[in-house]
Amino acid sequence: MTFIELLSEYHIMPQFPPGAVRQAEKLPTEVGEADLKGRCDLTDTLTITIDGDDAKDFDDAVSLELMENGNYCLGVHIADVTHYVTENSPIDRAAFSRGTSVYLVDTVIPMLPFELSNELCSLKPDKVRLTVSVFMEITPRGKVENYKICKSYIRSHDRMTYNKATKILEGNERLCAEYPHLVAMLHNMKRLATILNKKRVRGGSIEFVTHESKITLDKMGKPISVERYPITVSNNIIEEFMLICNVTVAKHLAAKGLPCVYRVHEQPDFERLERLERVLPVLGVDFVWKPDMTPKDFQKILESVTSLDTEDVVNYLVLRTMSKARYSENNLGHFGLAFSDYCHFTSPIRRYADVVVHRILKESLDGELSSKRRDFFKELAISGAVTASVTEVNAADAEFAWKNVKKAEYMAEHIGEKHSASITHITANGFFAELANTVEGFVPVRTLEDDLYVMNENGLSLEGMRTKRKFTVGDTIEIKVASVDLEKSKIDFEVTGTRPIPAQRRKSAAGRKTGKKELSRNEKRVLKKLKEESFEARQQKSEIRKKADIERTIFENAVTFEVLEILQSRFKFKKAEKSFVGVTIKDMAALVSLPVYRAHLYETSEISFKNALISASKNVKNTIGMLGESFGFSTEEEERLAAEFVCAALRHLDVCMKNDAISYSKREREYEALMKKLHERKVKSR
């Protein structure tokens, strides 16, 4: 897969629309005096950024002071993106459609133009920058006693890296001499981060052990190293500070009854828990599913395998059991972090969900919101949550795919080399094994020539029918890099040496008394009923998803074709213009279809059909607005085209969903009622 093919497959636009480019070019290069009015002057506060070595956009800075009463005063200062990205401006439309920045190894496809992401909004050292600051008074037990949120401006004193800050904390003499003014503050930050982490873990927050990869490329884009991304004490400091800041903002908005885009994470569903109950005992971990499982139950599982060979595998299995975190206008809490209130506020340069939260928060700081503005923000939270959820998954898939491309390119230069690897996943056709540097390869069962291997019923082992030789998840094996398919980014290994080395497992509690509480009779009855229903439900869901993937492609192509025909007949685009419009409309069709299909064909409760329509409507309007900036559509023309395009989408949606219980006419009526409601509000506001 080439870079261009990747961008096309995942509907990622490297260029910004002409209107957004023109707006960005007109932005000032520095903060003006008029911009500072009504803001807290924090330029004398010792403030620093701590980011990766290769970071270019700095959207968060931190400060810390010890108070006379023994508490900590933590300041988290976030770039004030919405000061420059105003509602419904060309840049705002583009940012909404993108939803998030996409990080493709050494290349970033930013959510905001370079002039903002790397310059005017980036909290560079010795530059005055506009921020939104959250000051929290935190006790030595980790409780937020008081807080203050204000619009501000700062001058970052130093641009720290995780590596530098960690070395200072370790006592590196050269760096301590170079940054003497930071030594005490960094040590206090480490102490506070430890306090916050312990409090979070006591509350039930699940601490997963995961391994990200760090891929280094040469000037020609060729991978020269692949290794585990190092997590340092400084990474943990920033993580804890951002978490407590996000919680504080979410609690603030919830307490005031204001709309918000929450970051939510729901309890795992039964099917995944059932599978976990089957596989964990094989790895020596005692686990019995209960209807009222809490984060602490999963926390105990992970603690039980700390420092064992099976730690990574058990972490992976438990992580796979979790539901996916997403965005919602409803405050559903965050199961994995064990937070009742949580949102994303700290990265508005790279996440549109944070932009929405900033917009609501800042306007509320200026005074009570009118009912009209509350209604506006409620609908913005709905559309923002749907689009942010969809674009986040899309970006993550693209990032994962491109990392696999680069890993395959790297391993193509190392064919024949021998390594130790850990078995991570078993299939009927073979198994996956991961090297210490995070590269994963596949061992086809056909290459295991000493026996006929079959997968056992728990799905964790391949066992030879004659030799009884086993390859089990968590085992360490010796492999050779056999082949690399660069077109498919597929790496194959061959097993070398003798038997796999069994993973060190904690002895299972099966057959001995553990003192664990038995399930109640009612819980057992519920569990039995769910198990009986689960197999058929899984089959149905699998068929639904296959159907959805095929029909979504048909839907996107049909909508794109019809919309292009409408535009071409009205505006007679030139060949080059038609290409630009085609790509833009294709992206719009993808943004419209994804939430709608997740709402209906995937049969989830994550996105209601009404919310999908609101999101689709805003995406269409944004797209038409971006085209209008290029080709001079009037406001009336934009609104008429947007309505036509959504109706076209609904027509094709009906064709793709003939068996759906909800008819096209009902969907059309619901959409028309929604548009009428929005129009009435618009008329009232004039």
SULZI-V264894 format. One record per residue. RES is the residue in one letter. PSI is psi in degrees with one decimal (* if undefined). Layout:
# SULZI-V264894
RES;PSI / RES;PSI
This chain:
# SULZI-V264894
M;127.3 / T;169.0 / F;-41.2 / I;-40.8 / E;-39.1 / L;-47.7 / L;-39.7 / S;-44.5 / E;-36.3 / Y;14.0 / H;45.3 / I;123.2 / M;111.2 / P;-30.8 / Q;150.3 / F;153.4 / P;152.0 / P;-39.1 / G;-40.5 / A;-37.3 / V;-44.5 / R;-41.6 / Q;-41.9 / A;-37.9 / E;-24.8 / K;-6.2 / L;148.1 / P;159.6 / T;-19.7 / E;162.4 / V;130.2 / G;163.0 / E;-39.0 / A;-28.7 / D;-19.5 / L;-12.9 / K;136.9 / G;14.7 / R;152.9 / C;130.4 / D;109.7 / L;20.8 / T;-21.9 / D;-7.1 / T;131.8 / L;106.4 / T;137.4 / I;159.0 / T;145.7 / I;112.8 / D;-179.1 / G;162.9 / D;-36.0 / D;13.2 / A;142.1 / K;-29.5 / D;123.3 / F;100.6 / D;-0.9 / D;138.4 / A;157.5 / V;152.5 / S;156.0 / L;131.7 / E;147.2 / L;132.1 / M;160.3 / E;-28.2 / N;5.5 / G;-5.2 / N;168.4 / Y;141.8 / C;100.1 / L;128.2 / G;126.7 / V;121.2 / H;116.8 / I;136.7 / A;132.4 / D;77.5 / V;-39.4 / T;-10.7 / H;-32.8 / Y;-31.0 / V;89.2 / T;159.8 / E;130.4 / N;15.7 / S;164.4 / P;-41.5 / I;-38.3 / D;-42.1 / R;-44.5 / A;-41.8 / A;-40.1 / F;-44.9 / S;-37.8 / R;-40.5 / G;-35.4 / T;157.5 / S;151.3 / V;125.0 / Y;105.0 / L;79.3 / V;-95.7 / D;7.5 / T;136.5 / V;128.9 / I;97.5 / P;154.6 / M;-32.0 / L;151.9 / P;154.9 / F;-39.7 / E;-27.1 / L;-52.2 / S;-37.7 / N;-7.3 / E;-86.7 / L;-31.8 / C;-10.5 / S;128.7 / L;71.3 / K;152.0 / P;142.9 / D;19.8 / K;131.9 / V;127.9 / R;144.8 / L;137.0 / T;166.1 / V;120.5 / S;140.0 / V;112.3 / F;129.7 / M;126.7 / E;116.4 / I;130.7 / T;165.1 / P;-9.0 / R;-0.2 / G;10.6 / K;134.9 / V;105.0 / E;-44.4 / N;161.9 / Y;160.2 / K;133.7 / I;130.8 / C;153.8 / K;137.7 / S;178.8 / Y;142.7 / I;167.5 / R;102.5 / S;130.2 / H;-34.9 / D;146.1 / R;96.0 / M;149.5 / T;160.9 / Y;-39.4 / N;-47.4 / K;-48.0 / A;-39.5 / T;-40.6 / K;-36.1 / I;-43.4 / L;-26.2 / E;-4.1 / G;22.5 / N;117.0 / E;-43.4 / R;-46.8 / L;-34.3 / C;-35.5 / A;-31.8 / E;-32.0 / Y;59.4 / P;-28.6 / H;-11.5 / L;-14.5 / V;-52.1 / A;-43.0 / M;-40.5 / L;-38.9 / H;-37.8 / N;-37.0 / M;-41.6 / K;-43.0 / R;-44.6 / L;-41.6 / A;-38.8 / T;-41.9 / I;-47.0 / L;-39.7 / N;-44.7 / K;-40.1 / K;-41.2 / R;-43.8 / V;-39.3 / R;-33.5 / G;-7.7 / G;0.5 / S;131.0 / I;124.2 / E;98.4 / F;143.4 / V;107.0 / T;158.3 / H;107.6 / E;155.5 / S;147.1 / K;116.9 / I;124.6 / T;130.1 / L;154.4 / D;-174.5 / K;-22.1 / M;3.6 / G;11.8 / K;131.6 / P;129.6 / I;-13.1 / S;146.9 / V;124.9 / E;168.4 / R;138.2 / Y;123.5 / P;129.7 / I;117.4 / T;174.1 / V;-31.2 / S;-36.8 / N;-43.0 / N;-35.6 / I;-52.2 / I;-39.5 / E;-47.4 / E;-39.3 / F;-40.2 / M;-38.3 / L;-48.8 / I;-32.0 / C;-45.6 / N;-39.7 / V;-43.7 / T;-43.8 / V;-43.1 / A;-43.6 / K;-39.0 / H;-49.3 / L;-39.5 / A;-41.5 / A;-32.5 / K;-0.4 / G;28.0 / L;151.8 / P;156.8 / C;150.7 / V;102.7 / Y;149.3 / R;112.3 / V;153.3 / H;113.9 / E;167.6 / Q;150.6 / P;147.7 / D;166.4 / F;-42.4 / E;-43.1 / R;-38.5 / L;-36.4 / E;-43.5 / R;-41.9 / L;-37.3 / E;-30.5 / R;-36.6 / V;-31.1 / L;-41.0 / P;-29.5 / V;-29.4 / L;11.9 / G;19.1 / V;124.7 / D;126.2 / F;125.4 / V;124.3 / W;138.2 / K;146.5 / P;-26.3 / D;43.0 / M;142.1 / T;165.5 / P;-32.9 / K;-30.4 / D;-40.9 / F;-33.6 / Q;-42.1 / K;-36.6 / I;-47.9 / L;-38.0 / E;-31.0 / S;-17.7 / V;10.0 / T;129.6 / S;3.6 / L;162.1 / D;-26.3 / T;4.3 / E;-50.0 / D;-42.1 / V;-45.2 / V;-40.6 / N;-44.1 / Y;-45.0 / L;-41.9 / V;-40.5 / L;-40.4 / R;-24.9 / T;-28.0 / M;148.9 / S;163.4 / K;135.5 / A;147.6 / R;-177.6 / Y;146.1 / S;150.5 / E;-10.0 / N;140.0 / N;91.9 / L;-0.4 / G;170.4 / H;106.0 / F;-48.7 / G;-39.6 / L;-8.8 / A;41.1 / F;135.6 / S;-27.1 / D;126.8 / Y;138.2 / C;172.9 / H;119.4 / F;-21.5 / T;0.8 / S;59.8 / P;-15.3 / I;-30.3 / R;-2.4 / R;126.6 / Y;-28.1 / A;-39.7 / D;-35.1 / V;-44.0 / V;-44.6 / V;-43.3 / H;-44.0 / R;-46.1 / I;-46.4 / L;-47.1 / K;-42.4 / E;-34.0 / S;-25.1 / L;-24.4 / D;-7.7 / G;177.9 / E;135.4 / L;139.6 / S;162.6 / S;-33.7 / K;-43.9 / R;-34.8 / R;-44.6 / D;-41.0 / F;-46.1 / F;-30.5 / K;-45.4 / E;-33.6 / L;-38.6 / A;-38.9 / I;-54.8 / S;-37.8 / G;-39.6 / A;-44.1 / V;-50.3 / T;-40.6 / A;-39.6 / S;-44.4 / V;-47.0 / T;-29.8 / E;-46.9 / V;-42.5 / N;-44.1 / A;-42.2 / A;-40.1 / D;-41.8 / A;-43.0 / E;-42.3 / F;-44.0 / A;-41.4 / W;-34.4 / K;-40.2 / N;-35.9 / V;-48.0 / K;-34.8 / K;-40.3 / A;-42.6 / E;-39.9 / Y;-47.0 / M;-21.1 / A;-23.9 / E;0.9 / H;26.0 / I;135.7 / G;-15.9 / E;149.5 / K;141.3 / H;162.8 / S;143.7 / A;155.8 / S;130.7 / I;125.7 / T;-26.6 / H;137.3 / I;137.1 / T;171.5 / A;-23.9 / N;-2.4 / G;-156.3 / F;156.7 / F;143.8 / A;143.0 / E;134.4 / L;169.0 / A;-24.2 / N;10.9 / T;-1.9 / V;131.3 / E;136.3 / G;167.4 / F;134.9 / V;103.4 / P;140.7 / V;-25.5 / R;-19.7 / T;-7.6 / L;84.3 / E;-6.9 / D;-9.4 / D;172.3 / L;116.6 / Y;135.7 / V;150.9 / M;133.5 / N;169.5 / E;-21.6 / N;-5.4 / G;16.8 / L;-5.8 / S;150.4 / L;129.9 / E;133.4 / G;131.8 / M;-30.3 / R;-48.8 / T;-17.6 / K;16.1 / R;136.9 / K;142.7 / F;110.3 / T;145.7 / V;130.8 / G;-19.3 / D;149.7 / T;132.3 / I;160.0 / E;128.6 / I;166.1 / K;138.9 / V;110.4 / A;-47.5 / S;160.4 / V;126.4 / D;100.5 / L;-32.1 / E;-37.8 / K;-0.5 / S;43.5 / K;129.8 / I;128.6 / D;137.3 / F;160.7 / E;140.6 / V;132.5 / T;175.0 / G;-160.0 / T;-133.5 / R;150.6 / P;151.3 / I;115.0 / P;142.8 / A;146.2 / Q;118.7 / R;147.2 / R;136.9 / K;129.0 / S;150.0 / A;3.3 / A;131.3 / G;-1.4 / R;158.1 / K;136.2 / T;-12.8 / G;6.5 / K;148.2 / K;130.7 / E;152.2 / L;145.6 / S;165.4 / R;-40.1 / N;-41.7 / E;-40.5 / K;-38.3 / R;-44.2 / V;-44.4 / L;-43.6 / K;-42.6 / K;-43.5 / L;-39.3 / K;-39.2 / E;-33.6 / E;-17.9 / S;-39.7 / F;-48.2 / E;-39.2 / A;-40.6 / R;-41.6 / Q;-44.0 / Q;-43.4 / K;-39.2 / S;-44.4 / E;-40.5 / I;-42.9 / R;-38.3 / K;-45.5 / K;-42.0 / A;-43.8 / D;-42.2 / I;-47.6 / E;-29.3 / R;-38.9 / T;-44.6 / I;-44.8 / F;-49.7 / E;-44.4 / N;-41.0 / A;-45.5 / V;-44.7 / T;-45.7 / F;-47.1 / E;-43.1 / V;-41.7 / L;-39.8 / E;-42.9 / I;-48.7 / L;-43.1 / Q;-39.7 / S;-29.3 / R;-37.4 / F;-4.9 / K;60.7 / F;147.2 / K;169.7 / K;-46.8 / A;-39.8 / E;-39.6 / K;-36.9 / S;-45.2 / F;-45.6 / V;-40.8 / G;-45.1 / V;-42.6 / T;-44.8 / I;-37.6 / K;-42.6 / D;-40.0 / M;-43.3 / A;-38.2 / A;-43.0 / L;-31.7 / V;-43.2 / S;-38.3 / L;-53.1 / P;-34.4 / V;-42.4 / Y;-34.9 / R;-34.1 / A;-33.5 / H;-59.9 / L;-31.1 / Y;-8.7 / E;47.3 / T;164.3 / S;5.3 / E;-43.1 / I;118.6 / S;159.3 / F;-38.3 / K;-45.1 / N;-36.9 / A;-38.6 / L;-43.2 / I;-44.8 / S;-44.0 / A;-43.7 / S;-45.1 / K;-38.6 / N;-42.0 / V;-45.8 / K;-41.1 / N;-45.3 / T;-46.0 / I;-38.7 / G;-42.0 / M;-39.0 / L;-37.8 / G;-35.9 / E;-31.4 / S;-34.1 / F;8.0 / G;38.0 / F;145.0 / S;165.5 / T;-42.0 / E;-39.4 / E;-40.2 / E;-46.9 / E;-39.8 / R;-43.8 / L;-40.1 / A;-43.9 / A;-42.1 / E;-41.3 / F;-38.9 / V;-38.8 / C;-38.5 / A;-41.9 / A;-41.6 / L;-36.5 / R;-47.3 / H;-29.5 / L;-38.8 / D;-39.1 / V;-41.0 / C;-16.5 / M;48.7 / K;-30.2 / N;1.4 / D;144.0 / A;-28.2 / I;120.2 / S;161.4 / Y;-42.7 / S;-37.9 / K;-41.6 / R;-41.2 / E;-42.6 / R;-40.8 / E;-41.0 / Y;-44.6 / E;-39.7 / A;-39.6 / L;-45.3 / M;-38.3 / K;-41.9 / K;-44.6 / L;-39.9 / H;-41.7 / E;-39.9 / R;-39.6 / K;-41.6 / V;-42.9 / K;-34.9 / S;-14.9 / R;*
